[in-house]
Amino acid sequence: MAAEVRGVVAMTKGEPVEVVTILVPDPGPGEAVVQVQACGVCHTDLHYREGGINDEFPFLLGHEAAGVVEAVGPDVTSVAPGDFVVLNWRAVCGECRSCRRGRPQYCFATHNATQKMTLADGTPLSPALGIGAFAEKTLVAAGQCTKVDPAARPEAAGLLGCGVMAGIGASMLTGEVGPGDSVAVFGCGGVGCAAIAGAALAGASTIIAVDLDARKLDLAVEFGATHTVDASAGAVVEAVQALTDGNGADVCIEAVGNPAVLEQAFYARDLAGTVVQVGVPTPDMRIDLPMIDFFGRGGRLKPSWYGDCLPSRDFPMLIDLYLQGRLDLDRFVSETIALDDVEEAFHRMERGDPVIERVVTSGTFSLDGADFDVDNNIWVVGDDTEVVVIDAAHDHRPIAAAVGDRRTVAIIATHGHNDHINAAVDLAGALGAPVWIHPADRMLWDVVHPHRAPDADLADGQLIEVGGTTLRVLATPGHSPGGVCLYDEDDGVVFSGDTLFHGGPGATGRSFSDYPTIVDSIRDRLLVLPAATRVLTGHGDETTIGAEAPGLPAWEAAR
């Protein structure tokens, strides 16, 4: 008798998913019913919802899962009720030409369940990747169940069902990374970090993480990267070569699915090296390489399907490594949610993490007749189409280069000291963008730009929308009368200008500054933010609210 359970279904293209009652039939020959304990939220499921895979709606989403076998069909011997399994979408047939050649990891006729799960009214469902695991139970082919050690945490084990296996396999299986090899991984999302973990497991001596996002680079180090390259600074190929004795990496892994990134990986490898593409491109993308370079550099260019894994061989091995503490699958789990929260997770996935790029320029800070040599952080925040620039300092050219052809919503000054605004007018002209500053710092602006007024005033509480990110203006006077910070609540980031640094408040004691006021601003506007909030400063290294909060008693005592 069919079981009635709750499942997440995409009814029509581009519409929000619904949590509805679905019917899961008893398993027939070659089938198993699995009680799902955890299922990862993957971009592939979002592609199904958007009609990017095919148009066989309605889809039962979810495919990156682990659970317990509840029942099996009459002829199933590979798994039994009570077995803890990771679901896979490569249930090899054993009969196709690839399997007959001894290459089951490339099986061309993988199995899915024969029967259909349905909506309550009998409408057949199309399970994502033949699995459909955003449900309390699912029906799959028995070969899609890979038995592993039940001591593993389901939330961690299930991730082997897709992205983590794809990344680990890209290194260990497709790329054939070995002891002493140098590896560069381009793109440090989940798949890229898994590739880094795989390279570390394989014994690579140099593992280079390449990404635009400083947070992802920090995470890559936790997974085993020995070096990082900030792609927003440019010259990525040269940076990888510099870290490999001028030669390039033995294995370069592209984990983005972008032609420009693949080209970087191609040229960043050593002669006769290997390029692995595990990032999934869109159908319209093309690559264009000179044939003489393709021929002359030798080596191998290899796409990686599912990390070239064989689930029956690789899943149990990786779970054993996890339980031995040698593969930290738990680190890939960012949070746990309920079935009812999947649509919100998709929304966050669509919006994506903001692109936060840092440009550092050098120059002079001048006030009260004194000059100081300084390095300034300029923050470019947004996405692939539009950005804001925070604090245009010293030289507009590298800032404009970082922005590229994206639309600039605004050039924002966190305050009016010359070293935060002296490139603003030139940058505004180059990008066709407005300049915004708090009106209480207009007198400082006029000293630097007496013949060009700002375009708009910043106000406390103002919301600035850019590339799916919302920045809220927090008035934080003290370093200057019109000092502001910009808070991205969704992503846990505050751009603090010169209000708060690693080690305490910004400088006071000069014209237009006041120490008690800056302490009040930090206490009342910044230290009330969550402790994990990243503080991206106008100079120097980032910090967090939690790291700085213990200093408050000493700052207040120094009033």
Secondary structure, DSSP 8 states (H G I E B T S, - for coil): --EEEEEEEE-STTS--EEEEEEE----TTEEEEEEEEEE--HHHHHHHTTSS----SEE---EEEEEEEEE-TT--S--TT-EEEE-S----S-SHHHHTT-GGG-SS----SS--EETTS-B-EEGGGT--SBSEEEEEGGGEEE--TTS-HHHHGGGGTHHHHHHHIIIIIS---TT-EEEEE--SHHHHHHHHHHHHHT-SEEEEEES-HHHHHHHHHHT-SEEEEGGGS-HHHHHHHTTTTS-EEEEEE-S--HHHHHHHHHHEEEEEEEEE-S---TT------HHHHHHT-SEEEE-SGGG--HHHHHHHHHHHHHTTSS-GGGG------GGGHHHHHHHHHH-S-EEEEEEEEEEEEETTEEEEEEEEEEEEE-SSEEEEE---S-HHHHHHHHTTSEEEEEE-SS--HHHHTTHHHHHHHHT--EEE-GGGHHHHHHH-TT---SEE--TT-EEEETTEEEEEEE-TTSSTT-EEEEETTTTEEEEETTEETTEE---SSTT--HHHHHHHIIIIITTS-TT-EEEESSS--EEHHHHGGGHHHHHHT-
